[in-house]
């Protein structure tokens, strides 16, 4: 078994060496495709990070009636915390609400000081695990007798969620399309390689080589080309992205961007899996077109 594996690997390297121009063309085509895939991945992850950042700020605010006793408020907080999808409930008293208003409108301090009494109600700020729960939580809270009004953004929040969902699905669709394009590129190039070695395959068939014995070197060759292309694409993308981050932080420092070891590792793993899978599938797809009994 080990001898066979070493033979397949040796044959894969010899094949790549013999067909160096075709091999180089394959690596260049696949690298270019992987760079495009990587760009869309980076954009997709950054958009997802940006969306998640916005979604984390979408909360429901329930305004409490003034006639509720402290015990009823405590019970209301506990009941709200038990609703499906609720992550956290933060109670804001009338005094805290007024203090926050004074901090936000510090330039109108004299006007606020002239208020005869605190007009602001106490409230609950409800954070949910996923934004899809916002409307459901708001509807349930509005039915409580101790709640005056619930504000969660209404139609604006619904429209934002629809836009976010569309962006995510579009990004995934683009990546899937690029995946199939990559396989077709690999299929076309390896098919040329297979036909260029048709005489060699014929001789191997005549001496009794099985179809898988013939296929394995091509599959390993496709894997190696995909791996090399992945490393080249990742190297070029990482350098370009580092430069891009520096420029973004200079001009738009407040926009959240994806970076760090976890992000780069994720991109690297996806590109390697994507590249090697494309190489393997492209090889297998092109080899299926060959009838070893006829050559």
N, C-alpha and C positions, 0 to 999 in steps of 0.2 A: 504493500500500500504506500509506504513512504517513498519507495523507489518510483512508483507511478507519479506521485505528487511532484517529486523533484524533476521527473521527465517532463511533465506538463508545464511546470514553471520555466524550465530550460527552453522548451519549444516556444513558449509564449515570448520569451526574450529574443530568441532567434528570429521568430516571425516579425517582431517589431523592428529588429535590426535590418532584416532583409527588405522589409517594406518601410524603410525609414521615412520616405516622403509622405506616404499614406498615413503612417503613424503620427507624424508631425501635424499633418492636416487634421487628423482626428482630435488630437490634443488641443490644437488651436480652436477648432470649432466648438468642442465641448467646454473649453475654458471660457470662451466668449459667452456661450449659453449660460454657464454657471455664474458668470459675473452678472448677467442680466437677472438671473434668478436671485442672486445675492442682493442686488440692488432693491428688488421688489420685497425681499425678506426684511431688509433693513428698514425700508419705508413702512412696511406693514407693521413691524414691531414698534416703530416709533409712533405710528398713528394709534396703535393699540394702547401704548403707554400714555399718549396724550388723551385718548378717549377715557381710559381708566382714571386718569387724573381729574378729568371733568366730572365723570360719574361719581367719584368719591365726594364731590362737593354738592351733589344733588341730594337734598334732604327734604323731608316733610316737616312742616312746622304746624303744630296744633296749638291754637290759642285757647287758654283755659278761662272759664267763667269766673268772675270775681267772688261769687258767693260760695265757692267750694271751701270746705274746711281742710286743714293740713292733713288730716287722716284720709280724706277723700282724694286729695292730690297724690298721696303716697300710694293708695290703692290704684289710682289711674295710671301711675307710672309703672307699677307692677303688671297691670293688665296689658298695657301697651307693649311691655318688654316681651310678653308671651305670644304676641302675634307672629304669624309665619313670616319669615324673611327679615324680621327686625334684628339688627345687630347691636344697636346701642340706643338708649333713650337718655337725653340730657335735659334736666329740668332747669328752666331759667325763671327766677322770681321776678316780680314787678320791679324791685329795686335794682337787680342785675341788668334788666332790660333798659332801665332809664340810664344807668351808669354807662352802658355800652353806647347808647344813643348820644350821650354827652361827649364821649370819646370820639365818636365818628363825626359829630358836628361841633367840634371844639370852637370853630369860628363864630358859632351862634350861641355861645355860652350865656350871654345876657338874656336872650329870648327864652332859653330853656329854664333859666333861673327864675323867670317871672311866672312860670306855670304855677297855678294855685295848688294843684295836686298832681300826682303821677297818673297820666292817662293811659299808660301802657299796661297791657294784660300780661300775666305770667304765661309761660308757654312751654311746650315740649319740642325739642329738636330730635327727630327720629332719623337715625342712619340705618339703611338697609344693606343686606349682603349683596343684592343685585338690584339694579335700578328697575327691573320689571316688577318688583314688589311695591314700588312707590304708590302707584295709583290704588292698588288693592288695600294697602295700609291706610291711605288717606280716606278711602270710602268707608272703611270700618270705623275709623276714628270719628268721622263726621256724624256717626250714629250714636255716639256716646252723649249722654245728657249733660255731662260736665264740660263738653267741648263747644266753644263758640264758633270756631271756623278752622278749617284745615287748608294750608297752602302748600302745594308741592310743585308748582310750575305748570300744571295742567297741560294744555295743548303744546306748549313750547317744549316741555319735557318729552312728551310723546313723539313729537317731530324729531327731536335730537336723538332719541333712541332708535327711531326708524333710519335716520341718516347713518348713525354709528353701525347699525346692523348691516346696512347696504355696503358701507365701506369695507367691513370685515369680510363679507361674502365675496365682494368683487376682488379683493386682494387674494383670497384663497383660489378663486376661479382662474385668475391670471397665472398663479404659480402652477396650478394643475395643467394649464394650457402649455406653459413653458416646459413642463416635465415631458409631455407628449412630443413636443417639438424636439427636445433633446434626444429622446429615444429614436425619433425618425432620422435625426442627423447621424447618430451612432449607427443605426441600422444601415443607412445608405453607404457610409464610409467603410464599415466592416464588410458589407456585401461586396464592395470593390476588392477588398483585401482577400476575401474568400475566393472570388473568381480569379484573382491573380495567382492563386495557389491551387487552381483546379487540377492541374497535372499531378501535383504532390498528393492531393487528397485521393485522386484516382489510384495512384500507386499504393497508398496506404490501404485503400479498400480492397485492392486485388490481393494483397498479402494477408488479408484477414482481419484488419483493424475494425473494431466495432465503431458504431456511429458516435458513442460517447467518448471513446478514445480519441477520435478526431476532433470532437467539439471542445473538450476541456481546455486545450491550449488557447483556443479562440476566446473562450469565456474568461480565462485568467488574464489574457491580454486585454480584453475589454475592461475587466476590473482594475488592472494596473493603470490603464489610460485614464479611467475615471478618477482613480485616486490621485494621480499626478495632476490632472486638471483641477481637482478640488483644492489641492494645496496651493497651486499657482493662483487660482481665483481668490481664495481666502487671503493670501498674502497681499495681492493687489487691492482687494476690497478693504482690508484692515488699514492699509496705509492711506488710501483715499478717504476713508471714513474718519480717521484721526484728524486729517487736515480739515475735513468738513466740520467736525465738531468744534475745532479751534475757531473757525470763521463764524459759526453760529453763535458761540459763546461771546464773541466780540460784539456782534451786532444785535442779536436777540437773546440775551442771557436768561430771560425769564421763561423761555419755552423749554418744557421738560424733554430731555432726550435720553435714549437708551444707551448705556455704556457699561463698562466694568467687565470683570472676568466672566460672570455668569452670562452676560449678553454675548460676548465674543465666543465663548465656548459653545453656546447654543447655535450660533451662526456656523461655526466650524463643523459641528457634528452634523447639522442639516446638509451642508454642502458636501461633506464626505459621503454621507448616506445617499444623497441625491446623485452625486457623480458616479459612485461605484455601482449603484443600482441601475443607472442609465447605461453604463458600460456593459453590465451583465445582461440586462434585458435586451439591449440593442444587439448584442452578440447572439443571444439565443433566438431572437426574432429573425435575424438574417440567416442563421444556420438552419432554421426550420424550413426555409425555402429550398434547401438542397436535398435532393434524393440521392443518398449515397449508393443506392443500388444501381443508379443510372450512369454515375460518373466513372 
